[in-house]
Amino acid sequence: MITISSDSSSLYYLKGTIDHLEAESCKDILKSYLDAAAGKSINIDLSGLESVSSVTLSFLLYGLRSAKLISCNLSYKNMPPSLFNMARVSGIESILVK
C-alpha cells in the first residue's frame, strides 16, 4: 500500500508499493490529494517507491489524467531508475517526466 505525506503545500512524498489488489484504494488516496490541490501546481516525489510494475505506471498516468481534469499541474520528481526504464520501454517517459 502507498502512503502520501507532505511537508509543504506543493511537495508530496509517495512511499510504499502499488499492486493490482490495492490499486483502487491507492487511486482514491491520490485523488483526494489532487482534489485538495485543484487549480494549483503540485510535485510528487517518487523516491520512496519500494517496487515498480505496470500497475505503478498505470497509477501515475491516472494521476496525470485526474489532475488535468481539475486544472491541477502535477509533476513527478525523483523517479526510481527502474520505473523510468519501464516508462522508457513503454514510450511514455516524456509524459511522466517533464
Phi, psi and omega per residue, in radians:
M1 nan 2.633 3.111
I2 -1.706 2.779 2.938
T3 -2.264 2.621 3.067
I4 -2.185 2.234 3.105
S5 -2.304 2.915 -3.100
S6 -2.562 2.549 2.998
D7 -2.084 0.124 3.062
S8 -2.671 3.064 -3.097
S9 -1.389 -0.170 -3.095
S10 -2.230 -0.053 3.133
L11 -2.081 2.148 -3.126
Y12 -2.111 2.661 -3.134
Y13 -2.074 2.150 3.112
L14 -1.716 2.180 -3.111
K15 -2.308 2.565 3.062
G16 1.918 -2.677 3.139
T17 -2.289 2.737 3.085
I18 -2.165 2.001 3.070
D19 -2.011 2.972 -3.038
H20 -1.110 -0.447 -3.141
L21 -1.297 -0.487 -3.073
E22 -1.893 0.101 -3.025
A23 -1.008 -0.758 -3.109
E24 -1.111 -0.777 3.140
S25 -1.199 -0.577 3.065
C26 -1.130 -0.706 3.103
K27 -1.100 -0.688 3.123
D28 -1.102 -0.682 3.109
I29 -1.094 -0.864 -3.140
L30 -1.074 -0.767 -3.113
K31 -1.050 -0.654 3.140
S32 -1.150 -0.665 3.085
Y33 -1.206 -0.704 3.124
L34 -1.126 -0.760 3.134
D35 -1.025 -0.653 3.130
A36 -1.208 -0.368 -3.109
A37 -1.854 0.298 -3.114
A38 -0.920 2.308 3.123
G39 1.405 0.029 -3.112
K40 -2.037 3.108 3.051
S41 -1.890 2.340 3.061
I42 -2.365 2.714 3.072
N43 -2.112 2.420 3.068
I44 -2.056 2.103 3.128
D45 -1.461 2.152 -3.069
L46 -1.742 0.089 -3.058
S47 -1.118 -0.313 3.139
G48 -1.535 0.058 3.095
L49 -1.174 2.301 -3.083
E50 -1.567 -0.477 3.070
S51 -2.697 2.795 -3.110
V52 -2.307 2.687 3.121
S53 -2.768 -3.113 3.071
S54 -1.095 -0.479 3.083
V55 -1.132 -0.662 3.105
T56 -1.099 -0.804 3.104
L57 -1.041 -0.780 3.133
S58 -1.062 -0.732 3.115
F59 -1.052 -0.785 -3.130
L60 -1.161 -0.684 3.076
L61 -1.146 -0.688 3.060
Y62 -1.006 -0.760 3.128
G63 -1.047 -0.782 3.125
L64 -1.102 -0.755 3.137
R65 -1.140 -0.772 3.140
S66 -1.116 -0.706 3.129
A67 -1.108 -0.737 -3.136
K68 -1.062 -0.665 -3.119
L69 -1.128 -0.427 -3.120
I70 -1.983 0.326 3.108
S71 1.003 0.711 3.070
C72 -1.837 2.266 3.123
N73 -1.577 1.802 -3.074
L74 -1.800 2.282 3.064
S75 -2.249 2.477 3.066
Y76 -1.761 2.387 -3.116
K77 -2.170 2.703 3.039
N78 0.937 0.856 3.126
M79 -1.191 2.254 3.095
P80 -1.011 2.500 -3.108
P81 -0.948 -0.666 -3.132
S82 -1.141 -0.623 3.104
L83 -1.252 -0.725 3.096
F84 -1.063 -0.753 3.123
N85 -1.104 -0.688 3.100
M86 -1.119 -0.729 3.115
A87 -1.144 -0.696 -3.134
R88 -1.128 -0.758 3.109
V89 -1.083 -0.604 3.131
S90 -1.407 -0.189 -3.131
G91 1.378 0.358 -3.087
I92 -2.064 0.196 -3.103
E93 -1.081 -0.580 -3.136
S94 -1.236 -0.407 3.100
I95 -1.349 -0.686 -3.059
L96 -1.451 -0.533 -3.084
V97 -2.041 2.024 -3.130
K98 -1.808 nan nan
